[in-house]
Amino acid sequence: MERESTSSMSIPNSSEDKTSREIELLDADGGNLSVPASCVSTSNARNQSSEPGVLFNREPQTTKEEYMWSCARESPGRPVEVFIDTSTLQTQVASLRIWNWNADASRDTTSVKDVRVYTGPSTSPVFHSPIGKDRSRCTCYKKVKRGVSSLFTWYGRFVGRHPVPFIVSSILVFGGLGAGLVTLDTESDMETVYFPKNSRAIKDRQIVRDTFPDTNNVSYNAFSQNDVDEAVALLFRSKGGDIFNTSHLTEIENIVNRVKAVTATSGGHTLAFGDVCARSSSQCAVDGEYVLSTSFQTELAARRVTYPYWSTAGGNRAVFTAISGATTQTGGVLTSATVLKISFKLTAGSEAWQRKFLTLAAGLDPVYMEVTYETPDSLSEELDKSTSGDIWLFSLTITIMLTYASIVTAGGNPVSTRAVLATGGVLAAGLGILGSMGLLSLCGVKYVNIVGVIPFLIIGIGVDDMFLLMSSWSETLGLTQLTVPARVGETFAKAGIGITITSLTDFLAFCIGTTSVFRSVTNFSLYAGVAVLFCYVCNATLFGGCLALHGRRVYSSRHFYTCRTTKPRDKLIAEDNRSKCFAVCCGGTIPDKERADESICEKLPRLFLPKVFLSRVVRIVIAFGFLGYLAAAIYGVVHLKQGLVLQDLVLESSYYHRFLERNDEYFPTRLPVGFIVNEKIEYAGSEGITFQELLQKARGDSMIDPSFERCWLSSYKNSTAFDASSPKKFVSNLVLFLATAKEFQPDVIFDSSQTEILASRCFVMSEPIREQYAQADLMVRMRDLADASPLPVFAYHSAFVAYEQFLAVLPATLQMVGCAVAVMFVVTFIFLPHPLMVFLVTLTIIMILVGIFGFMYYWDISLSSITMIHLVMSVGFSVDFSAHVCAAYLVSNAGTRQARAHDAITHAAGPILNGAVSTLLGVILLVFSDSYIFTSFFNIMFLVIVFGMLHAVFFLPLVLSLVGPQSQTSSEQTSNVSLCCGSPSTKVAPSSTFVNGVFKD
């Protein structure tokens, strides 16, 4: 037998020990070679379970001892040797994979203790490793990783052999899906997008709509509105002096007349104000116009006008809805004011007229007054402007990402550099965004304003995955014998699990978001979830193909820019007489060392952070720092505000923002809360008394004006028409009463014969409420009163639909975040099947979430339907950061907890920091946006990235160094032994590399 052409495996063991082996010979592409039984022989082996040839030609990775080849030693002092004659093989052996199996932890004398591999008669082995029994649970993770990695290896090799079809098909498929954007439909209605679906207020409103007809076309009444008032408003504030001065009133009257003269064209018809206005007593309803009348001015001069209510022949008038900045005398007598609001009440179908009104209002420049204005659609329209105006930032973001990715990957020399390859990663992310937006547009999912941040988010996620793949590619450079397809396969084997975990966790977090009661969160989650999925596919296909083409260029020694074959720099200077500058710019070599193409940006975190972590002082500072962080976060959580402040949604430069500021300052909300009885009750008897007692209890609430009640029943009882001698007489006289008290007609619904009352409503008025959170509290308190009543009654105001968000946002957020954490727990257990690691990842997620919730308070960000999805999304990002560190810790073969934590930082710091920076760069330009949606997204993303990175790089390694699982050598190992020329390189169990006699992680 020719020893020069053989490999031998030396297994020293105790006397009579049995061994079990499986060996694979691999070619340059990683494929298995068939070894004839005649080429295999043994030495110092007896009682062999079968011919030694079965070591090479049976299914690998079996764990059943009866299927293993085993033997005993003839001479206890010598090892068992297995010889392989490779001279007869048609294909050169590139590497050797050894599967080792140890029978049982209690049978330490019946197991393999040591493996040595020789490639010839030399006394020095190319590989030598002791093998022990692992009693920790880390093996489970390695088994999972090995199984998944084998799938990625196969896929990567396939892409490496056929890169162009993968690139072209990705561009065609996802670019074609992007054409679906032509069908994009938007949704900007505030109620539909930002208020909870199917809320109690929406259901109550439907009852009110079905019960009480809309009479705005003939008999407008401010109290009897089933829906939010349709009106355009002008708010006048005096620049100096009393607004009731003749000069001020004349100027206001001229502007009012100009508004009334506005006309518009719709559907070929001319619309005047009289065609679109709500009417009362056949006149257009204009609230506040009475101030301009001669009768009001006469009464004002006679000191007979009182504030906030003015008793007139037609009943009490709520003066506070039109006049503010009032000065009063004893008894509430109004003497002067500085602010007047005039509201022009409208009916449905007035959109064209509203646009003409806006044109007129924008051109107003009165002498004595400051004017602000609004329309019913102002909020939706201005919200669209605030988000669509910043889309240009995305093009600048693409430029920044391309520049950053090129700089970070510009290591090595003009042959090995990956600077141009980075463009493929950015393109892959862009295609994923384009394809997802187009597909969902085709499916009819409407675009909502918050979806505008998705491109900024996904471009960062995509580039993060690209960095993971590039880092893994750099780790393969020391395996010089690999072909390009095998190298791409090895790259995907290393990075596949990482990018799968990050994409899967983000995707699942968005899937949970689709269950939200808020349409904005649902639609955002749909767009973002599909974008994450498509970005993952594009990285696996398009960027994988680009990686293979990059490998072909590198290993044919071609320049990264010109793609022309080049020489090493020293040869260009010595042989071609080129200048040093030319040699530096144009010369390069094929990399033959691990990470030879990395830049300082990729190397620095791995070199710096582990050294910092070794300092005991730094570890103490980290521990106290996180305690302080938790204390500050918990304080913020306790004081966090809830609900969406509508004023925040529009630009500060918007006309509507100025109106909201003035309106909130001078006209705090006063709600006429209706108590609706929607079934038949006996109003003439005890149930009528109970109804009035309910209104009395409501007026006794601290948030309700005790002096105001608007109720047909009370007025009827105080009239001469009242007769409760019988139910029939009660109703018949009520009909007569309502014929004169027309303001109550919309509040009582009779049957067709007008002999029974089918439904009715009465109103109380709230005190002035400035805080939206207090408005929601009012809604809850009035509902509680109604629900406690034995009557079939409920409390309602059209604004309750908006206030529902204050009640729904916290439970919905906690529910979705809780579900997301539970799902991440399961995902973590699948990919990191070690109980302590699952617990630490979950603990880290919770700590990061507490920090985000808490620090939202310090940045004055409320918990709302906009910020809710950011919090759900943060769960996925938190897993991304922590999983990298825990996985690196588990595969470390270091002997102590602190050493394993050191290895974890060394392995994960670079990808984590570069991924964090790339994600942050993806959203950094949003800080310059004027849109609340964009800026709040940036603020929360900043918290997610910073807290996630700090927990992964500092908190987790600190905890793992104290309580992490101990390391022992794995009981089931694979060793890939290079047999080609050059330095032998061996990958063991499966993350240690054996180079020149030294194990490296």
Salt bridges, closest charged atoms under 4 A:
GLU16 OE2 - ARG46 NH2 1.86
GLU24 OE2 - ARG97 NH1 3.61
GLU65 OE2 - ARG107 NH2 3.70
ASP108 OD2 - ARG135 NH2 3.27
ASP114 OD1 - ARG116 NE 3.84
ASP114 OD1 - HIS128 NE2 2.86
ASP185 OD2 - LYS446 NZ 3.98
GLU187 OE1 - LYS446 NZ 3.40
GLU191 OE2 - ARG205 NH2 2.55
ASP204 OD2 - ARG200 NE 3.61
ASP227 OD1 - ARG205 NE 3.96
ASP227 OD1 - ARG209 NH2 2.35
ASP229 OD2 - LYS345 NZ 2.92
GLU289 OE2 - LYS260 NZ 2.35
GLU299 OE2 - ARG304 NH2 3.03
GLU370 OE1 - ARG237 NH2 2.75
GLU370 OE1 - ARG662 NH2 2.99
GLU382 OE2 - LYS385 NZ 3.23
GLU475 OE1 - LYS494 NZ 3.48
GLU475 OE2 - ARG595 NH2 2.69
GLU490 OE2 - LYS987 NZ 3.45
ASP576 OD1 - LYS567 NZ 3.20
GLU594 OE2 - ARG595 NE 3.91
ASP597 OD2 - ARG418 NE 3.27
GLU598 OE2 - ARG595 NH1 2.83
GLU598 OE1 - ARG606 NH2 2.59
GLU602 OE1 - ARG418 NH2 2.53
GLU661 OE2 - HIS657 ND1 3.88
ASP701 OD1 - ARG781 NH2 3.18
ASP705 OD2 - ARG670 NH2 3.30
GLU709 OE1 - ARG699 NH1 1.93
ASP747 OD2 - ARG710 NH1 2.68
ASP747 OD1 - ARG761 NE 2.97
GLU756 OE1 - LYS680 NZ 2.99
ASP777 OD2 - ARG781 NH1 3.20
ASP787 OD1 - ARG200 NH2 2.90
GLU804 OE2 - ARG783 NH2 2.56
ASP903 OD1 - HIS902 ND1 3.74
GLU972 OE2 - ARG146 NH2 3.54
